Amino acid sequence: MAEKFLTLMADLDEDSQELMSGWYRELKDAGFIGVQTPGLPFHISLATFALEDEAKAVEEMKRLADEFTSIPVHISHMGMFAGGKILFGAPDMNPPELLKLHDAISIKDISEYIWTPHATIIIDEPEVINDALKILVNSFKPFTARITRLHLCAFWPTREIASVKLK
């Protein structure tokens, strides 16, 4: 399968990675695996770009990393997208630094959808996600994560292009 697009991601800090990995381990121990991309850190996707914009996207990522410091995000609730195939943790939009980061992206986002900041926990069929939600609801507790780096990947298959720490 050939690559189709680029995604700029805001990676969460190590403590948040550990906490969310614990949620995923709990699901995995209960028999849930999902079809999400393995090996990627928990993150909030910021934008998608055309493959031919790779060089511009790398420069954009570096510019943003120079302009922004670590951003706190309060992962306050769980959610599911329409169709029920994605279970995620989602941040409050207060304080507004996450929105400022998103709005500072100057290259055109090719996504057809309105941006919904979220950190995917598991992707699967709706029946599986519904069952996974019943397990995760018992251990999910709101927490404050920090966005500490930006990460650019091409998808499908996944190709990691670059990663840079926020200043």
N, C-alpha and C positions, 0 to 999 in steps of 0.2 A: 504494500500500500504506500503510495507516495505522500510526502508531506503536503499539508493543505494550508496551514496558517501558522503564524507566530503568536505567542501569548506572553505578555508582560505580567509577571506575578510579584506580589509583595509577600515575601516570606516572613513567617512568624518566628519569634525568638526561640531559643533552645528549651526554656522551661515550658513554653506553650507546646512545642513539638512533643515533649515528653508527656504532658498531660493529655493531649489529643491522641497520641499513640496508645496511651492507656485505654482510652475509649475504644479505639479500633481493636486493640488486643482483646478487650471484653467481648466485642462483637465476634471476632475471629474464634475465640474460645467457645462461643455459642454456635459456631458453624457457619458464620457469615464471612464471605470473602470479598465480594463485589468485583466490579470490572473497572474501577478507577485505575489511573496510571500508577503502577507500583514505583516506589523509590523517590517520588517527588516529595519535598517537604510540604507540610501543611502551609497553605498560602491563601491569599485573596487575589484572584485574577483581576487585573486592572484594565486590560485592553487586549484586543486581538488586531494583528496587522497582516498585510499581504506578505507572502514569502519574499517577494522582490524588494521589500522594504527592510530586509535584515540589517544592512549596514546602518541605515537611519535609525532603526529601533535600538541598536546597540549604543549609538551616540545619544539617543534620547534617554535611555536608561542611565547612562553615565551622568548626563546633565541633571536628571532628577535626583540622583544619589548625591550630587554635589549641593543641591538646593535644599534637601530635606534631611532632617535629623530623625532619629528613631521616633516612631509614631505609636502612641498607645491606642489600642482598640479594645473596647469592652465587649467580649463575646458573651452576649447576654441571653441569647435564645437559640433554640434549634428551629430548623425549618425544612420544608420540602418544596421543590419546584413543582409546578403544574405537570401532571403526568406521573408524579410520584416516584421518579427514578433516582433522585438525588436527595440524600439526607445531609444536612450541613449545620454548622454552627455559624451564627451571624452576629455581626457587631451592631451596637448602637451607633448612630451617626453623631453623637456628642461625645467628645469634642470633635470639631469639624476637620481635623488635620487629614483624615483619610480622604474626605471629599476634595480637599485642596490638592492632595497628591493626584487624585484621579483627574481633576480638572486641569492640572498643569501639563498633562500629556498633550503634545502639540501635533503628533502624527495622527492621521485619520484612523479611527477604530473601525474595522470592517464588520463588527458584530451587528446583527439585525435586531438585537434585543436591548432593552433598557438595562443599564448596569445595576446589578443587585450584588452588593458586596457580601461574600460568604466564604467560608472555609469548608470545602467538601470533606465529609467523613467517609461516606460510602456511596457507590453508584451500583444499582442493580435494578431488577424488575420491581414494579410497584408492590407486589405481594411481599417480596423479600424486604423491601424498605419499610413497609408497614410493620413487619415483625421485628426488624432491627430497632425501630423507633421504640417499641414496647420495652426493649432491653435498655437502650441508651437513656431513656427518660429517667431511669432510676439512679444513674450515676452522673448525669449532666449537671454541672453547677456553673453558673456564670463566673467568668474570670477576666482579668485584664491581660491581654497579650501585647506584644510590641512588634511592630514591623521593623526589622533591623537590616533587611537587604532586599534588593530587587533582583529578579531572576528572569531571564529570557529563554524560552524554549520554542522549538518547532514541533508541531504535532501532525501526526500519525505516520510513522511511529514517532516516539518521543526522541528529540535530539536536544540536549542541553547546549545552549549557545554561550551564555555568559551569566555571571552573577557578580554583583557589586554591593558592598556595604553602604548604608546611608551614612552621611558624614556625622 
